[in-house]
Each structure stands twice: as C-alpha cells, then as structure tokens.
Amino acid sequence: MEIVKSRQQMVAIAREVQRANRSIGFVPTMGALHEGHLSLMREARAQCDTLVVSIFVNPTQFGPAEDFTNYPRDLDRDAALLASEQVDYLFAPTASDVYPPEFSTYVTVEGLSEQLEGASRQGHFRGVATVVAILLNIVRPDVAFFGQKDAQQAAVLKRMVRDLAFDTRVVVLPIVREESGLALSSRNAYLTDEQKRAATVLHRGLSRASRAHREGERSAECLIQIVSETIAAEPLARIDYISLNDAEDFQPLVQVENRPALLAVAVYIGKTRLIDNMVLGVTQKKDAAAV
Ligand code: AMP
C-alpha cells in the first residue's frame, strides 16, 4: 500500500490508473477505523480494480463546540489495518492541501441538508458536501462507498453527485453493529464500559419501533413515542432528536405511507453524541405482490 500525502501526487496516480483502464473504488473516512469502515472497503475491493481510501478529519464539517480537536486520530494503526485489507492507496492529505489558502468555494445541497443532523449541526452538510466534492475531483473514482450509518449524509452526497454531474456511482452499504446492537462508530472510543452498555438503548428503541411498524403501527407520533420511552428509561442517555422522515426526500412524516421511511435518532451518552437509524420498509401484501 502506498501512502499519498499530496493532492498533486493523488491526482497523478488517479490519472495513471485511469489510463491503464483500471476502475477506481473510493472510501472516504475520517480514520479511527473499525469494522464498519472495513465493510465498505471489502465491497469496494470486490467491485473495483484499484482501491483508494482517504483519511481526513475534515474541519469544515465540525461546529465550533464540537469534537474536532479531540476526534480520535491514529494514522499508524489505521495504515496497518488498511494494508491488511489490500488497500492500494491511502490518501491522507493535510488540511492545507485540501483547502488551499483563501479557499472560498462551498457546496450546499438544498432541501436535504436542513433537517435532522443539519438542524442539530449547523453547516455540517455544507462541510461534508464540500470536502467530498474536492476528494472526488482529486481521486476521480468510478464508485464511491458510503455507510447507511450516516443515512442523511449518503442522501446528500447522492444528490450532489447527480446534480453536479460527478462521473462516480455512489454505493450505500448497511450499518455494521456490535452483537449488542450498538452501531460501530469512531466516537464509541469516547465511551466508558458503562456508557457503552447504556448506548445499546439506541438500537433497542429503534428495533421496538420497527417491530411495531411491522405489526401495523403507522403513526409517526406513536412510533417516535416508542423510541422515546425506551431511551428515556436509560438514565445515562439524553435525547437530541428522534425523527421519522421520508427515506428519500427527508421530509418529516405524520404517517408512514407506501414509501420507505427513515427512523433516526441522535442521543447523548454523557458528552458523546451518537446517531443511529433504521429504515421502515414497505411491507408488500402477498396478494398485491402477486398481481
Ligand atoms: P467516518 O469515518 O465516520 O466519516 O465514516 C466513513 C464512512 O464509514 C461513512 O460513509 C460512514 O457512513 C461509514 N460508516 C461509519 N460507521 C459505519 C458502520 N457502523 N457501518 C457501516 N458504515 C459505517
């Protein structure tokens, strides 16, 4: 595996790979890698000839009171993990390489960025869309892989790629969880053992609501209430939001209709803010499906 630090070097490599008619798969990350990240890389490895992973803790997607400074960073450990996953190139640029002096161009995806995470984290998706646009222009991947763990981010980026005509296909892969149900996250590293146990309440709440949905509950208020009661019973948890939105356009729902809905939560466990979600699918009636 080659570690690439500069924008110019990465652009030159990408051009060379393209000239050799080899496809590029790309997994952008902020490092502190875990099995969730690795699941994206394994799929990218299976689909593409050349695998590029980036590690960049992107300052523009963090709010001033957020954890940019403390975000876990361990490039040596991450690089060793990536080498064992047969990654070809690790792109680990510096902030000034991604954002040259007097940087002044930002990407805003309207309509999908204001709800949920966008409401709690002002400017977050502007930072995400901007950095991913830059990275896509540098790496020029045929396919870019993202996790459903950040469902709204995936939707924002899919829309950006379509609207701005990036020549990249976006693939979104399922959430990888611990056996306890806790969704893997780099931020889980902040949790004590007791907090980690408490954090399983996010998945428990979502699962209960999902079961109620399968059994016929369609009211957003009732489904949200199920999650809320479950999480409220955990003394270490403090709810930021629980929301039920259309899984595609992210408009808030009053009632789950015949389209997939996204039940999403953000919860503080101590000072650590965790997010999780579940898609409530469309359950086909047997006789309707047979028509
Ligand atoms: P991050 O390093 O947190 O920016 O994440 C990089 C990519 O990994 C994003 O596309 C995330 O959605 C994805 N990811 C993070 N956690 C998980 C998980 N538990 N399962 C699947 N994908 C994940």
Residues whose N, C-alpha, C, O or C-beta is under 5 A from the ligand:
A	BS01	AMP	P28 T29 M30 G31 G36 H37 F145 F146 G147 Q148 K149 D150 L173 P174 I175 V176 A183 L184 S185
